Amino acid sequence: MRNESVFAKMNRLIVEPVMNVIGMFSRDVGIDLGTANTVLYVRGEGIVLNEPSIVAIRRDGHVVLAVGNDAKRMLGRTPGTIDAIRPMKDGVIADFDITESMLRYFIRRVHDRRTLISPRIVIAVPAGITEVERRAVKDSAERAGARKVYCIDEPMAAAIGCGLPVHEPAGNMIIDIGGGTTEVAVMSLSGIVFSRSVRIGGDELDEAIVAYMKRVYNLMVGERTAEEIKIAIGSAYPLAEELTLDIRGRDLGAGLPKSVVVTSQEIRQAMSDPIESVIGAVRYALERCPPELSADLIDRGIVMSGGGALLRGIDKLVEEETGLSVHVADDPLSAVALGTGKIIEDEDLLHKIAIQDV
């Protein structure tokens, strides 16, 4: 017992101060590792990077040529010797090595190279991923240069980033629609009471538009064009003034360039199936929410975040389907990253909500 107390005293007098000094000089990073975009928050500085989760590599030897914005400009325009890859699929890692290369590139971009201490990283992961998938995320971040990696449930990070009082003994509901997943969660007392994660997001909306153009107009368009269509005239609810857009692609019959004019009603119809799946996830979560927390939601409503929250009329559609008030976050695209930042700035909160390895 005497030896144990001596070791404890040494730990308090020597180890803890050393770790505190290391923490002072470490530029810890919060990461929203999204299917569409990766957003980095540096402690004390805020969001410092927001770039597409895309890597361009040379096929022979898998040499990385470009990452982020530079790689996105190559999407759909690369010669046969170069591939533009999206290493994240449905919110999880599809290509381990490419994800590691992408993370290493982004971390080096934001981490002061004069600082010898590797950063701690808080990284948001979908609530519905498996332990194996979460382990792959942690391994990628560690191999990319992290000193310590903490995983946080994405809906919890989004809720904290939106400023919801998740620590209170009352119900808060968040719908985070990202590029690869939609996270629906009810939270109370800094924990998730119930969550529903569906692997449907902005990518599936883009794919639905591509399929619609092919089926109705015999026109082939790329994923970048589909995303531009969604942003320009996409909607989830009838608009007061419907929109039109001239779309260019390749005629599948003649093989020649072709241009057609489509309306926002058509694009809404094209995206109806994935949108209905999102609404189904919201209904499912509400049906399984404890009655006391359901009562809280009548007063507090639902908050929406993620890029999908910017789709025209999505908040009105959720309001109509649930009967609850719906609010879109002030900065929906950055909500998860802001949440990881607030968590990394608050040591007590970090240890309270970080996912513990089994």
C-alpha positions in Angstrom: 0.0 0.0 0.0 2.9 2.3 0.8 4.4 1.7 -2.6 1.1 2.4 -4.3 0.8 5.8 -2.5 4.3 6.7 -3.5 3.5 5.9 -7.2 0.3 7.9 -7.0 2.2 10.8 -5.5 4.8 10.6 -8.2 2.1 10.6 -10.9 0.5 13.7 -9.3 3.7 15.6 -9.0 5.5 14.6 -12.2 3.4 12.9 -14.8 0.2 15.1 -14.6 2.1 18.4 -14.9 4.1 17.0 -17.9 0.8 16.0 -19.6 -0.7 19.4 -18.8 2.3 21.1 -20.4 2.0 18.8 -23.5 -1.7 19.7 -23.7 -0.8 23.4 -23.7 1.4 23.1 -26.7 -0.6 20.5 -28.6 -2.9 22.0 -31.3 -5.7 19.5 -30.8 -8.0 19.0 -33.8 -11.7 18.2 -34.2 -12.7 16.5 -37.4 -16.0 16.0 -39.2 -14.9 13.2 -41.5 -17.8 13.4 -43.9 -18.6 11.4 -47.1 -18.8 14.7 -49.1 -16.6 17.1 -47.1 -14.0 16.9 -44.4 -14.0 19.9 -41.9 -11.3 20.5 -39.4 -11.5 22.6 -36.2 -8.3 23.5 -34.4 -8.5 24.3 -30.7 -8.3 28.0 -30.0 -8.6 28.9 -33.7 -12.0 27.5 -34.9 -12.7 26.0 -38.3 -9.6 26.2 -40.4 -10.3 23.8 -43.3 -13.4 22.6 -45.2 -12.6 20.6 -48.3 -14.1 17.8 -50.4 -13.3 14.2 -49.2 -11.7 13.4 -52.5 -8.2 12.1 -53.4 -6.7 11.9 -56.9 -4.1 9.2 -57.4 -2.0 7.8 -60.2 -3.0 4.2 -61.0 0.5 2.9 -61.3 2.0 3.0 -57.8 -1.0 4.7 -56.2 0.8 8.0 -55.9 -1.4 10.7 -54.4 -1.5 13.7 -56.9 -4.1 15.9 -55.3 -6.5 16.1 -52.2 -9.6 18.1 -51.5 -10.5 21.0 -53.7 -7.7 20.3 -56.2 -8.9 16.7 -56.5 -12.6 17.6 -56.9 -11.7 19.7 -59.9 -10.5 16.5 -61.5 -13.7 14.5 -60.8 -15.1 13.1 -64.0 -12.3 14.7 -66.1 -9.3 12.4 -65.4 -7.4 10.5 -68.1 -7.1 6.7 -67.9 -3.9 6.9 -65.8 -5.5 8.9 -62.9 -8.4 8.1 -60.6 -10.3 10.6 -58.5 -11.5 8.6 -55.5 -13.9 9.3 -52.7 -12.6 7.1 -49.9 -15.6 7.6 -47.7 -18.9 5.8 -48.5 -22.1 6.1 -46.4 -20.2 7.8 -43.6 -17.6 5.0 -43.2 -14.3 4.2 -44.7 -14.4 2.5 -48.0 -10.7 2.7 -48.8 -8.5 2.6 -45.7 -5.1 3.6 -47.3 -6.6 6.5 -49.3 -8.5 7.8 -46.2 -5.2 7.7 -44.2 -3.4 9.6 -46.9 -6.2 12.2 -47.0 -6.3 12.6 -43.2 -2.5 12.9 -43.1 -2.6 15.6 -45.8 -5.3 17.6 -44.0 -3.7 17.3 -40.5 -0.4 18.5 -41.8 -2.1 21.4 -43.5 -3.6 22.7 -40.2 -1.0 21.5 -37.7 2.0 23.8 -37.1 5.0 21.8 -38.3 7.1 23.7 -35.8 5.2 22.0 -33.0 6.8 18.7 -32.3 3.8 17.4 -30.2 1.3 15.4 -32.2 -2.3 16.5 -31.8 -5.1 14.8 -30.0 -8.1 14.3 -32.4 -11.8 14.2 -31.7 -13.5 12.7 -34.7 -17.3 12.4 -35.3 -18.6 9.0 -36.5 -22.2 7.9 -37.5 -24.1 6.6 -34.5 -25.0 3.5 -36.5 -21.5 2.3 -37.5 -20.1 -1.0 -36.2 -17.3 -1.4 -33.8 -15.0 -2.6 -36.6 -15.9 0.5 -38.7 -15.2 2.8 -35.8 -11.8 1.0 -35.1 -10.9 1.6 -38.8 -11.6 5.4 -38.3 -9.4 5.5 -35.2 -6.6 3.5 -36.8 -6.6 5.8 -39.9 -6.4 8.9 -37.7 -3.6 7.4 -35.5 -1.6 6.3 -38.5 -2.1 9.8 -40.0 -0.3 11.3 -37.0 -2.6 11.7 -34.1 -1.3 11.3 -30.5 -4.7 10.2 -29.2 -8.1 9.7 -31.0 -11.5 10.1 -29.4 -14.6 9.1 -31.4 -17.9 11.0 -30.8 -21.3 10.1 -32.1 -22.1 12.4 -35.0 -25.6 13.5 -33.9 -24.2 14.4 -30.4 -21.5 16.5 -32.0 -24.1 18.1 -34.3 -26.4 18.9 -31.4 -23.5 20.5 -29.4 -22.4 22.4 -32.5 -26.0 23.8 -32.9 -26.0 24.9 -29.3 -28.6 22.5 -28.0 -28.6 22.1 -24.2 -27.9 18.4 -24.3 -26.7 18.3 -20.7 -30.2 19.1 -19.4 -32.7 16.4 -18.2 -35.0 17.2 -21.1 -35.4 15.9 -24.7 -33.5 17.4 -27.6 -33.9 16.1 -31.2 -31.5 16.5 -34.0 -31.7 15.5 -37.7 -28.3 15.6 -39.4 -28.4 14.9 -43.1 -24.9 14.5 -44.5 -23.5 13.3 -47.8 -23.7 9.6 -46.9 -25.9 9.2 -43.9 -28.8 10.7 -42.1 -28.6 10.7 -38.3 -31.7 11.1 -36.2 -31.3 11.2 -32.4 -33.1 12.1 -29.2 -30.7 13.3 -26.5 -30.9 14.0 -22.8 -28.4 14.4 -19.9 -25.4 14.4 -22.3 -26.4 11.0 -23.8 -28.3 9.6 -26.7 -31.6 8.1 -25.6 -32.5 6.8 -29.0 -30.9 7.1 -32.5 -31.7 6.0 -36.0 -28.9 6.0 -38.6 -29.8 5.4 -42.3 -27.2 5.3 -45.0 -29.0 7.9 -47.1 -27.9 11.4 -47.7 -26.9 13.9 -50.3 -25.1 11.3 -52.5 -28.3 9.3 -52.8 -30.2 12.4 -53.9 -27.6 13.0 -56.6 -27.8 9.4 -57.7 -31.6 9.7 -57.9 -31.2 12.7 -60.2 -28.7 10.9 -62.4 -31.2 7.9 -62.7 -34.1 10.2 -63.5 -32.3 12.0 -66.2 -31.3 8.7 -67.8 -34.8 7.2 -67.5 -36.9 10.2 -68.6 -34.6 12.1 -71.0 -32.1 9.4 -72.1 -29.5 11.9 -70.9 -26.3 10.9 -69.0 -25.1 13.5 -66.5 -22.2 13.1 -64.0 -22.4 13.3 -60.2 -21.0 16.9 -60.2 -23.8 18.0 -62.6 -26.4 16.2 -60.5 -25.2 18.0 -57.3 -25.4 21.3 -59.2 -29.0 20.5 -60.2 -29.9 19.7 -56.6 -28.4 22.9 -55.3 -29.9 25.1 -58.1 -33.5 23.8 -58.3 -33.8 20.9 -55.9 -36.6 20.9 -53.3 -38.4 18.6 -50.9 -41.7 20.7 -50.7 -43.7 22.5 -53.4 -42.2 26.0 -54.0 -44.2 29.2 -54.2 -42.6 29.8 -57.6 -41.2 26.7 -59.3 -37.8 26.9 -61.0 -36.3 25.6 -64.3 -32.8 24.8 -65.3 -31.0 24.1 -68.6 -29.1 20.8 -68.2 -26.4 19.5 -70.4 -25.1 16.0 -70.8 -24.6 13.2 -73.3 -27.4 11.7 -75.2 -27.3 7.9 -74.6 -28.8 7.1 -78.0 -26.8 9.4 -80.3 -23.7 9.7 -78.1 -23.6 13.4 -78.7 -23.9 16.4 -76.4 -27.5 17.3 -75.6 -29.3 20.0 -73.6 -32.7 19.8 -71.9 -34.8 22.0 -69.6 -36.1 20.5 -66.4 -38.3 21.9 -63.7 -38.0 21.8 -59.9 -41.2 19.6 -59.8 -39.4 17.0 -61.8 -36.3 17.1 -59.6 -38.5 16.9 -56.5 -40.2 13.8 -58.0 -36.8 12.3 -58.8 -35.6 12.7 -55.2 -38.9 11.5 -53.6 -37.7 8.0 -52.6 -34.6 8.9 -50.6 -36.4 11.8 -49.0 -39.2 9.5 -47.9 -36.6 7.2 -46.4 -35.3 10.2 -44.3 -38.9 11.0 -43.2 -39.3 7.3 -42.3 -36.3 7.4 -40.0 -37.7 10.5 -38.3 -41.0 8.8 -37.7 -39.3 5.7 -36.4 -37.3 7.7 -33.9 -40.3 9.6 -32.7 -42.3 6.4 -32.3 -39.7 4.9 -30.0 -39.0 8.1 -28.0 -40.0 7.8 -24.3 -43.2 9.7 -23.5 -41.6 12.3 -21.2 -39.1 13.2 -23.8 -41.8 13.3 -26.5 -43.6 15.9 -24.4 -40.4 18.0 -24.3 -40.1 17.9 -28.1 -43.6 19.6 -28.4 -42.0 22.7 -26.7 -38.5 22.4 -28.1 -39.1 21.1 -31.6 -36.5 19.5 -33.9 -33.2 21.0 -35.1 -31.8 20.1 -38.5 -28.1 20.2 -39.5 -25.9 18.9 -42.3 -25.8 19.9 -46.0 -29.2 18.2 -46.6 -30.8 20.7 -44.2 -30.2 23.3 -46.9 -32.5 21.5 -49.4 -35.4 23.8 -50.1 -38.5 23.0 -48.1 -37.1 20.0 -46.2 -37.9 21.7 -42.9 -41.5 22.3 -44.0 -41.9 18.7 -45.1 -40.6 17.4 -41.7 -43.0 19.8 -39.9 -45.9 18.6 -41.9 -45.1 14.9 -41.4 -44.4 15.2 -37.6 -46.6 18.1 -36.4 -43.5 19.5 -34.5 -41.8 22.8 -35.1 -38.5 22.5 -37.1 -35.5 24.8 -37.1 -32.5 24.7 -39.4 -29.2 25.4 -37.7 -27.5 28.8 -38.3 -24.6 27.0 -39.9 -25.8 23.5 -40.8 -22.7 22.6 -42.9 -20.3 23.3 -40.0 -22.5 22.0 -37.1 -20.6 18.7 -36.6 -17.2 20.3 -36.8 -18.2 23.1 -34.4 -19.4 20.4 -32.0 -16.1 18.5 -32.1 -14.4 21.9 -31.4 -16.6 22.6 -28.4 -15.9 19.1 -27.1 -12.1 19.4 -27.5 -12.2 22.7 -25.7 -14.0 21.1 -22.7 -12.0 18.3 -21.1 -14.9 17.2 -18.8 -17.4 17.1 -21.7 -14.9 15.1 -23.8 -14.5 12.3 -21.3 -18.2 12.3 -20.6 -19.4 11.7 -24.1 -16.4 10.1 -25.9 -17.2 6.5 -27.1 -15.4 4.0 -25.0 -13.8 1.0 -26.7 -15.2 -2.3 -25.6 
